[in-house]
């Protein structure tokens, strides 16, 4: 079963809605509607799967990684900031 087409939302709009601590967030851009997260690294978390729905993103409930649907940026990652350093701007 194919998922319906999904429009790409502006990243700042997604951040305003989803992110409570921007400095700790990692953003992963994808061209897939279904994603898997393991937390990365040797001390990650159990593998979990998410479906990116109408909101245009999915947030991992373990590590807060944010998967954003944007085919034009697929594969790009924005690492979390440090301290007062914002992700964007």
C-alpha positions as CSV (number, residue, x, y, z in Angstrom):
1,X,0.0,0.0,0.0
2,X,1.5,3.3,-1.1
3,X,1.3,6.3,1.2
4,X,-0.3,9.5,-0.2
5,X,1.9,12.3,-1.5
6,X,3.2,14.6,1.2
7,X,4.1,18.3,0.8
8,X,7.4,19.5,2.1
9,X,6.9,21.9,5.1
10,X,9.3,24.8,5.9
11,X,11.9,23.5,8.4
12,X,11.4,26.5,10.8
13,X,7.7,25.7,10.9
14,X,8.5,22.2,12.0
15,X,11.0,23.3,14.6
16,X,8.5,25.8,16.1
17,X,6.0,23.0,16.5
18,X,8.2,20.0,17.5
19,X,11.3,21.2,19.3
20,X,11.4,22.1,22.9
21,X,15.2,22.2,23.3
22,X,16.6,23.1,19.9
23,X,20.2,23.0,21.1
24,X,19.8,19.2,21.9
25,X,18.1,18.2,18.7
26,X,19.5,16.4,15.7
27,X,17.6,16.7,12.4
28,X,17.8,14.0,9.7
29,X,16.3,14.8,6.3
30,X,14.8,11.9,4.4
31,X,13.0,11.1,1.2
32,X,11.3,8.1,2.8
33,X,8.0,8.1,4.7
34,X,9.0,5.2,6.9
35,X,12.2,5.6,8.9
36,X,14.0,3.5,11.5
37,X,16.0,4.9,14.5
38,X,18.6,3.1,16.6
39,X,19.9,6.2,18.4
40,X,23.3,5.9,16.6
41,X,26.5,4.8,18.1
42,X,27.4,1.8,20.3
43,X,25.1,3.0,23.1
44,X,22.0,3.7,21.1
45,X,18.5,2.4,21.9
46,X,16.3,-0.5,20.5
47,X,15.5,-0.1,16.8
48,X,12.2,1.6,16.4
49,X,10.2,2.5,13.3
50,X,8.2,5.6,12.5
51,X,5.9,6.7,9.7
52,X,6.2,10.4,8.7
53,X,2.6,11.6,8.4
54,X,0.8,14.8,7.5
55,X,2.9,16.9,9.9
56,X,6.0,16.2,7.7
57,X,8.2,14.8,10.5
58,X,8.6,12.1,13.0
59,X,10.3,12.5,16.4
60,X,12.1,9.5,18.0
61,X,10.6,8.9,21.5
62,X,14.0,7.6,22.8
63,X,16.6,10.1,21.5
64,X,14.5,13.0,20.2
65,X,16.1,12.8,16.8
66,X,13.8,14.5,14.3
67,X,13.2,12.9,10.9
68,X,12.0,15.5,8.4
69,X,10.5,14.6,5.0
70,X,12.3,16.7,2.4
71,X,13.5,14.8,-0.7
72,X,15.6,17.7,-1.9
73,X,17.7,17.4,1.3
74,X,17.6,13.6,1.8
75,X,20.8,12.4,3.6
76,X,21.6,15.7,5.1
77,X,21.9,15.9,8.9
78,X,21.9,19.0,11.2
79,X,23.7,18.1,14.4
80,X,22.3,19.5,17.7
81,X,23.8,22.8,18.9
82,X,25.8,23.2,22.0
83,X,24.7,25.4,24.9
84,X,23.2,28.6,23.4
85,X,24.1,27.8,19.8
86,X,20.9,27.4,17.8
87,X,20.5,24.8,15.0
88,X,19.4,27.5,12.6
89,X,20.1,31.1,12.2
